[in-house]
């Protein structure tokens, strides 16, 4: 495999990361709305716009500092607000809302896997970078899915 420059790594990893956290958080909001809570919609957070889900510290500052230090990247998005009292069946529905994020990550990992399969056999730098991006998307989404299944606050599990 070809070694990527720092700029190439950022260009390869940034879209899957932004897509993963955006769809993950939006999935919570859409699930909550389907189950009776419109809090996220009323606050403008029921969106696939990544800017609505960026936490200045968790999405920008911490990953940026870790990137400059050359360490393991870590970060988080701004959680979508859910009001359990507005859900039809609060206990059961909250479990479904929590599961929506990891389920969205599983679907996205499959989507990135399809892109990787489609890209297999492609030639040229663009095909190589798309393959790297697909692998990054698979890794990011599987890690987010597994981490968010852990029963530890503030994770989804």
C-alpha positions as CSV (number, residue, x, y, z in Angstrom):
1,X,0.0,0.0,0.0
2,X,1.1,3.5,-0.7
3,X,1.8,5.8,2.3
4,X,-0.5,8.8,2.3
5,X,0.6,12.3,3.1
6,X,-1.0,14.1,6.1
7,X,-3.2,16.1,3.8
8,X,-4.3,12.9,1.9
9,X,-5.1,11.2,5.3
10,X,-7.3,14.2,6.3
11,X,-9.1,14.2,3.0
12,X,-9.6,10.4,3.1
13,X,-10.8,10.3,6.8
14,X,-12.7,13.6,7.2
15,X,-15.7,12.7,4.9
16,X,-16.4,9.3,6.5
17,X,-16.0,10.7,10.0
18,X,-18.4,13.7,9.4
19,X,-20.8,11.4,7.6
20,X,-20.7,8.8,10.4
21,X,-21.3,11.2,13.3
22,X,-23.9,13.2,11.4
23,X,-26.0,10.2,10.4
24,X,-25.5,8.5,13.8
25,X,-26.9,11.6,15.6
26,X,-29.6,12.3,13.1
27,X,-30.8,8.6,13.4
28,X,-31.4,9.2,17.1
29,X,-33.5,12.3,16.3
30,X,-35.5,10.6,13.5
31,X,-36.2,7.6,15.7
32,X,-37.3,9.9,18.6
33,X,-39.6,11.8,16.3
34,X,-41.1,8.6,14.9
35,X,-41.8,7.5,18.5
36,X,-43.4,10.8,19.6
37,X,-40.6,13.2,20.6
38,X,-40.1,16.2,18.3
39,X,-37.5,18.0,20.5
40,X,-34.7,17.5,18.0
41,X,-36.9,18.9,15.2
42,X,-38.0,21.9,17.2
43,X,-34.3,22.7,18.0
44,X,-33.2,22.3,14.4
45,X,-31.1,19.2,15.2
46,X,-33.1,16.9,13.0
47,X,-30.7,17.4,10.1
48,X,-28.1,15.7,7.9
49,X,-26.1,18.9,8.0
50,X,-22.9,18.1,9.8
51,X,-22.6,21.6,11.2
52,X,-25.7,21.0,13.3
53,X,-23.9,18.1,15.1
54,X,-20.4,19.4,15.5
55,X,-19.3,20.0,19.1
56,X,-16.5,22.6,19.1
57,X,-14.4,20.8,21.6
58,X,-15.2,17.1,20.8
59,X,-15.4,17.4,17.0
60,X,-12.7,20.1,16.4
61,X,-10.4,20.9,19.3
62,X,-9.6,17.4,20.8
63,X,-9.2,15.6,17.4
64,X,-7.1,18.5,16.0
65,X,-4.8,18.5,19.0
66,X,-4.4,14.7,18.9
67,X,-3.7,14.9,15.2
68,X,-0.9,17.4,15.7
69,X,0.5,15.3,18.5
70,X,0.5,12.2,16.3
71,X,-1.6,10.2,18.7
72,X,-4.8,8.2,18.4
73,X,-7.7,10.3,17.2
74,X,-10.7,10.6,19.5
75,X,-13.7,12.9,19.5
76,X,-17.4,13.2,19.8
77,X,-20.4,14.9,18.3
78,X,-23.1,17.1,20.0
79,X,-25.7,14.6,21.2
80,X,-29.3,15.0,19.8
81,X,-31.6,16.0,22.6
82,X,-34.4,13.5,23.4
83,X,-37.2,14.1,26.0
84,X,-38.2,10.7,27.3
85,X,-41.5,12.2,28.6
86,X,-42.6,12.9,25.0
87,X,-42.1,9.3,23.9
88,X,-45.2,7.0,23.6
89,X,-43.7,4.2,25.7
90,X,-40.7,5.9,27.4
91,X,-38.7,2.9,28.5
92,X,-39.1,0.8,25.4
93,X,-38.9,3.8,23.0
94,X,-35.7,5.2,24.6
95,X,-34.0,1.8,24.0
96,X,-35.1,2.1,20.3
97,X,-33.8,5.7,20.1
98,X,-30.5,4.6,21.6
99,X,-30.2,1.7,19.2
100,X,-30.9,3.9,16.2
101,X,-27.4,5.4,16.2
102,X,-25.4,2.1,16.2
103,X,-27.9,0.7,13.7
104,X,-27.2,3.6,11.4
105,X,-23.4,3.0,11.8
106,X,-23.9,-0.7,10.8
107,X,-25.8,0.3,7.7
108,X,-23.1,2.9,6.8
109,X,-20.4,0.3,7.3
110,X,-22.2,-1.9,4.8
111,X,-22.5,1.0,2.4
112,X,-18.8,1.7,2.6
113,X,-18.2,-2.0,2.1
114,X,-20.2,-1.9,-1.1
115,X,-18.1,1.1,-2.3
116,X,-14.9,-0.8,-1.5
117,X,-16.2,-3.8,-3.5
118,X,-17.2,-1.6,-6.4
119,X,-13.8,0.1,-6.3
120,X,-11.9,-3.2,-6.3
121,X,-9.9,-3.5,-9.4
122,X,-10.0,0.2,-10.1
123,X,-6.8,1.8,-11.2
124,X,-5.3,5.2,-10.7
125,X,-4.9,7.5,-7.7
126,X,-8.6,8.4,-7.4
127,X,-9.5,4.7,-7.2
128,X,-6.8,4.2,-4.6
129,X,-8.0,7.1,-2.5
130,X,-11.7,6.0,-2.8
131,X,-10.6,2.6,-1.6
132,X,-8.8,4.1,1.4
133,X,-11.9,6.2,2.1
134,X,-14.1,3.2,2.0
135,X,-11.8,1.3,4.4
136,X,-11.8,4.4,6.7
137,X,-15.6,4.5,6.5
138,X,-15.9,0.8,7.5
139,X,-13.5,1.2,10.4
140,X,-15.0,4.4,11.7
141,X,-18.6,3.1,11.6
142,X,-17.8,-0.3,13.1
143,X,-15.8,1.3,15.9
144,X,-18.6,3.8,16.6
145,X,-21.2,1.1,16.5
146,X,-19.3,-1.2,19.0
147,X,-18.4,1.7,21.3
148,X,-21.9,3.0,21.4
149,X,-23.3,-0.4,22.4
150,X,-21.2,-0.3,25.6
151,X,-23.4,0.4,28.6
152,X,-21.5,3.4,29.8
153,X,-22.7,7.0,29.9
154,X,-22.6,9.1,27.8
155,X,-22.6,6.3,25.1
156,X,-25.8,4.9,23.6
157,X,-25.7,1.5,25.3
